[in-house]
Amino acid sequence: MKNLILIRHAKSNWDVPLKDVDRPLEQRGMKDAHLVSLSILDFIPKTFVIWSSIAKRAIDTATIFAQNILYPLDSIVYKDELYTFDENQLEKIIKSCDNSFESIILFGHNAAITNFVNKFGNTFISNVPTAGFVSLQFDTKYWKEIEKGITQKIIVPKDLK
């Protein structure tokens, strides 16, 4: 069994002229990341790894989640290739995961996340919003063999407010 949790980075700040990769979270994004991360404890596996895009907004979101679920910050793995908006690239990365990882929590970007969860989950989601959490489960031992899985849980900030 493989478990994949996809979390879209929280709301970022567009007010400052920065490169896209350098945009930080805005105040609402920080609040939403705390809100969602404090509500997922019953829906995360006992053991997992956290992977994050190298974008500042994804790193900041992953940091907030890790702190709130008591995951060591120095164990977060930052991957350049997760700075993608393409679901095919995201699928390639996930399917190349080491099979010793049963569960992965991944912080990334749209449209890759929404398109990925619609391709591999069994619940259609028109848009995974910022700070959105989607848990998928796959009945396989090998990441390279993931196909249609079960959408276990969806948590979005507006449902918690």
C-alpha positions in Angstrom: 0.0 0.0 0.0 1.3 3.5 -0.9 0.0 6.7 0.6 0.4 10.1 -1.0 -0.6 13.4 0.5 -0.5 16.4 -1.9 -0.6 19.8 -0.4 -0.8 22.9 -2.5 1.3 25.8 -1.1 -0.6 28.4 0.9 -1.7 31.8 -0.5 1.4 33.7 -1.7 2.1 37.4 -1.8 2.0 39.0 -5.3 2.5 42.6 -4.0 6.3 42.6 -4.2 8.0 42.3 -7.6 10.0 39.1 -7.1 10.8 36.1 -9.3 8.0 33.6 -9.1 10.2 31.1 -7.2 10.9 33.7 -4.5 7.4 34.8 -3.6 6.6 34.4 0.1 3.3 33.6 1.8 1.0 36.4 2.6 -0.7 36.7 6.0 -3.8 34.8 5.0 -1.6 32.0 3.6 0.2 31.6 6.9 -3.1 31.5 8.8 -4.6 28.9 6.3 -1.5 26.7 6.6 -1.8 26.7 10.3 -5.5 26.0 10.2 -5.2 23.0 7.8 -2.1 21.6 9.4 -3.7 21.5 12.8 -6.7 19.6 11.4 -4.8 16.8 9.6 -3.3 14.8 12.5 -6.0 12.1 12.3 -5.4 11.7 8.6 -1.7 11.3 8.2 0.2 8.0 8.4 2.4 7.1 11.4 5.5 7.3 9.3 6.1 9.4 6.2 8.6 11.7 4.5 8.0 15.3 3.5 9.1 16.6 0.1 8.7 20.2 -1.0 9.2 22.3 -4.1 12.1 24.8 -3.8 9.7 27.7 -4.2 9.7 29.9 -1.1 5.9 29.7 -0.7 6.1 25.9 -0.8 9.0 25.8 1.7 7.2 28.2 4.0 4.0 26.1 3.8 6.0 22.8 4.4 7.7 24.4 7.4 4.4 25.4 9.0 2.9 22.0 8.5 6.1 20.2 9.8 6.1 22.3 12.9 2.5 21.6 13.6 2.7 17.9 13.1 6.0 17.6 15.0 8.1 16.6 11.9 11.8 17.5 12.1 12.5 20.5 9.9 15.9 19.2 8.9 14.3 16.1 7.5 12.2 17.9 4.9 13.6 17.1 1.4 13.6 20.0 -1.0 13.5 19.0 -4.7 14.0 21.3 -7.6 11.9 19.1 -9.9 8.9 19.7 -7.7 8.8 23.3 -8.8 6.5 22.3 -11.6 3.0 23.2 -12.7 2.7 20.1 -15.0 1.0 17.0 -13.8 3.1 14.8 -16.1 6.3 16.0 -14.5 4.8 15.5 -11.0 3.7 11.9 -12.0 7.2 11.1 -13.2 8.7 12.3 -9.9 6.2 10.3 -7.8 6.5 7.2 -9.9 10.3 7.3 -9.4 10.0 7.3 -5.6 12.0 4.8 -3.7 9.7 1.9 -2.7 11.0 1.9 0.8 8.8 5.0 1.4 5.3 3.9 2.1 3.9 7.4 2.6 4.9 10.8 1.2 3.6 14.2 2.0 4.4 16.5 -1.0 4.2 20.3 -1.1 3.8 21.7 -4.6 1.9 23.8 -7.1 -1.2 24.0 -9.3 -2.2 23.1 -11.9 0.0 20.0 -11.3 -1.7 19.1 -8.0 -5.3 19.5 -9.2 -4.7 17.6 -12.4 -2.7 14.8 -10.6 -5.4 14.2 -8.0 -8.1 14.1 -10.7 -6.1 11.6 -12.8 -5.2 9.3 -9.9 -7.9 9.9 -7.3 -11.5 8.7 -7.4 -13.1 12.0 -6.4 -13.2 14.9 -8.9 -11.9 18.2 -7.5 -12.4 21.3 -9.7 -9.5 23.1 -8.0 -7.3 22.2 -5.1 -7.1 25.6 -3.4 -4.1 27.1 -1.7 -3.3 25.2 1.5 -5.5 22.4 0.2 -4.8 18.8 1.5 -5.6 15.7 -0.6 -4.8 12.2 0.6 -4.6 9.4 -1.9 -4.1 5.7 -1.3 -2.8 3.2 -3.9 -3.1 -0.6 -3.7 0.4 -1.4 -4.8 3.9 -2.1 -3.4 5.6 0.0 -6.1 5.4 3.7 -6.8 6.0 3.1 -10.5 2.8 1.1 -10.7 0.4 3.6 -9.2 -2.8 3.8 -11.1 -6.3 4.9 -10.0 -6.3 5.1 -6.3 -8.8 6.1 -3.5 -9.2 9.7 -2.5 -9.1 9.2 1.3 -9.5 12.8 2.6 -9.8 16.3 1.2 -9.3 19.3 3.6 -9.5 22.9 2.4 -9.2 26.1 4.4 -12.7 27.4 3.7 -14.3 24.2 5.2 -12.5 24.9 8.5 -13.6 28.5 8.9 
